[in-house]
């Protein structure tokens, strides 16, 4: 990963620097595997582990690209000719959400192969995340019942990691399976016209803040659009004193904020006529994707910390 002349470095460099993808302990395990992988695992398993490890970062990075694209769709200027040339909003939204869920789940399948190889769980290359999760759950249950095997104690660190992130893992896998393999999900759409009307403005903090006619501060995403419509921060600084509060009227381009709510994971099977308001997630699908992305990368980081410790012990044993 340190050779700047390889395509591999360029890909990792782009994802880490431009897309700010961060997975704790990823680089540490990568260095260990590059230095001792063939000695510890043998040539073919070393090659397989290297490809899987690289693939995890790729899939996490691709998920981040889809997440960034989702965020640009949150508010759109529907008067923009470029927006009008794109596929319909719902089609783009469904495409990006499905792809994000799929790549995050794919990262989990690849890290499962890494677990399989380092802990020698004896699965073949078709191992899935569910397979490894089931195996780890069996070990946890044997430990609780007092009939643990040596390997159960060996993977105690992984048991803790999986248990700590179990709810988010289950949520991702259920949404991924439904979006990929089932019918179109039943969704609730909410559209709002934003960044238009009369606002009160101040610059006391150095950041432009806008308040609606009821005195409520508008969200950051709307404030940015209002600021752009008024000519940007530099122009605002010249127009008004930072110590004054001013009223401004904003109109012009038609910005729409669209929110898409999906059913909770245990309500995905319900048809539209069977769903009630309380059956939907309370956050927009963009926020849901952000939360799942954050939790899955935390899970990967915690898993790599355990795998790195295990791999270090293997290098000592086979040294």
Steps between C-alpha positions, in 0.01 A plus 500: 500500500806727529612464137373820340559368149238225517138525399412354838659796678316747278166339582560490875646850493194639321254335737688597816590858401224612266213302650638492857447127549646392834506147642690465826772232512461437125852618416650320799364163392591578139865550597505180703352296218739644242800422722407155630187386315655237275708359786200474733225398258671350198518645151140457382331601825730802524395601149132452582526693826677789328228528236223487760671761718539737209141429392363604840651846462374524144146410596503734799628773268245432229230515768633843599478617139136392483436666836649827376286480187191441714578815696515711184146383424360610836427849365486569127431807292234361267544799268855382428516366145761240603262358763225479241724286278557240773280193562194558722578573864346182643689282254832664591424475871409130482809425289741669743344357818499147356862533386610638838333218693648246260857625528491530879370143520767392254766645732359283778522189282864577420600562861333167579748329268781679682367369831467154346862495379664649810302286745498197269124445526511257207245675276565515126517817289120521479474578871248773580474740789200306632709181505769655717249683721320171561829328590591778743153481658549126555827567678337764720224259596745221584697737723180602680408136553844414636587257220740719306770368269848645460398688186201655679734666747730600215225701327367662817614839370295456184197394703514830687529700176210321330279533808576872529392570141237230455200729465655716227632193316155342499340824381740531206459138392122515511482820295757370255314173445168678453630766261702246300270200488144599582237734359527876502479618862203698620625852568367833621604810308506852646587799279561854626580827321805648676720811487219732393327775701601757760774425751685679777875484458805552722874442465608528864665156514682546171262252340180632338194400700144540377172487691152453357204729571421305819855555629618140444854457371498330162710182455855529366413354160231765446722779634766414242249534216366830634855629531576401140184670375604820674839498333717305744675576829737765364217704359299469822796623706526809282126569498430481874684554825570179692348670805167574332199277449333545163191375321551352154255370241604205289330370187624390160584134424267234630680275748321187617594295804379144455492252786439129453403293803523122487320250725684374805685178437229288667229667288660467157269213406187713536322636193420873474139448607617320815748762618436772759710807584661327797623217275751727323849596607487847656809612309541553127664217302805724451546526878437126533773431242738736680441325831545153351817605316647642820414192706626251241835679474524499879428127495768442236752699702425306818521171309836593349638585843418144612630345177823697528560368852426144386727531198782631718470189716505279190826659381659420836370142496626434149814705537 
